[in-house]
């Protein structure tokens, strides 16, 4: 789940369902870090981190979304 809580940023709940009492945590990214194809509401994305730094954001395929919603 994501939204914009301040201009020029996108806030994404990271780890929803697996951490911080299953609510994940809110991470703040600039709009330049998020590909335009991943900015639509209800878009599921993969976030890749290395040493707590965002490396890559990719849109999930429909099959990946379905598989992850079943868990």
C-alpha positions as CSV (number, residue, x, y, z in Angstrom):
1,X,0.0,0.0,0.0
2,X,1.3,3.4,-0.8
3,X,0.3,7.1,-1.0
4,X,1.8,10.5,-1.0
5,X,1.9,12.2,2.4
6,X,4.0,15.2,1.2
7,X,4.7,16.8,-2.2
8,X,7.4,14.9,-4.2
9,X,7.3,11.8,-2.2
10,X,5.7,8.4,-2.2
11,X,5.2,6.5,1.1
12,X,5.1,2.7,0.9
13,X,4.2,0.3,3.7
14,X,7.1,-2.2,3.6
15,X,6.8,-5.6,5.0
16,X,3.0,-5.5,5.4
17,X,1.9,-8.8,7.0
18,X,5.3,-9.9,8.2
19,X,6.7,-7.3,10.6
20,X,5.9,-4.6,13.2
21,X,2.9,-6.5,14.4
22,X,2.0,-7.4,10.8
23,X,1.5,-3.8,9.7
24,X,5.0,-3.4,8.3
25,X,6.6,0.1,8.5
26,X,6.1,3.2,6.5
27,X,9.1,4.1,4.2
28,X,9.4,7.4,2.4
29,X,10.8,7.6,-1.1
30,X,11.1,10.5,-3.6
31,X,9.0,10.2,-6.8
32,X,12.3,9.9,-8.7
33,X,13.0,6.6,-7.0
34,X,9.7,5.0,-8.0
35,X,9.3,4.0,-11.7
36,X,6.2,5.6,-13.3
37,X,4.7,2.2,-14.0
38,X,4.7,1.5,-10.3
39,X,2.9,4.7,-9.2
40,X,-0.7,3.7,-9.8
41,X,-3.0,2.9,-6.8
42,X,-3.2,-0.8,-5.8
43,X,0.0,-1.6,-7.6
44,X,2.0,-4.4,-6.0
45,X,5.8,-4.0,-6.2
46,X,9.0,-5.8,-5.3
47,X,11.4,-3.7,-3.3
48,X,15.0,-4.8,-3.3
49,X,17.3,-3.5,-0.5
50,X,21.0,-3.9,0.1
51,X,22.2,-2.9,3.6
52,X,19.0,-0.9,4.2
53,X,19.3,1.1,0.9
54,X,16.8,0.8,-1.8
55,X,18.3,-0.7,-4.9
56,X,15.4,-1.5,-7.2
57,X,11.6,-1.3,-7.5
58,X,9.8,-3.6,-9.8
59,X,6.1,-4.1,-10.6
60,X,4.8,-7.6,-9.6
61,X,3.2,-9.7,-12.3
62,X,-0.5,-10.8,-11.8
63,X,0.7,-14.3,-11.0
64,X,3.1,-13.0,-8.3
65,X,0.4,-10.9,-6.8
66,X,-2.0,-13.9,-6.6
67,X,0.7,-16.2,-5.2
68,X,1.6,-13.7,-2.5
69,X,-2.0,-12.9,-1.5
70,X,-2.6,-16.6,-0.8
71,X,0.1,-16.5,2.0
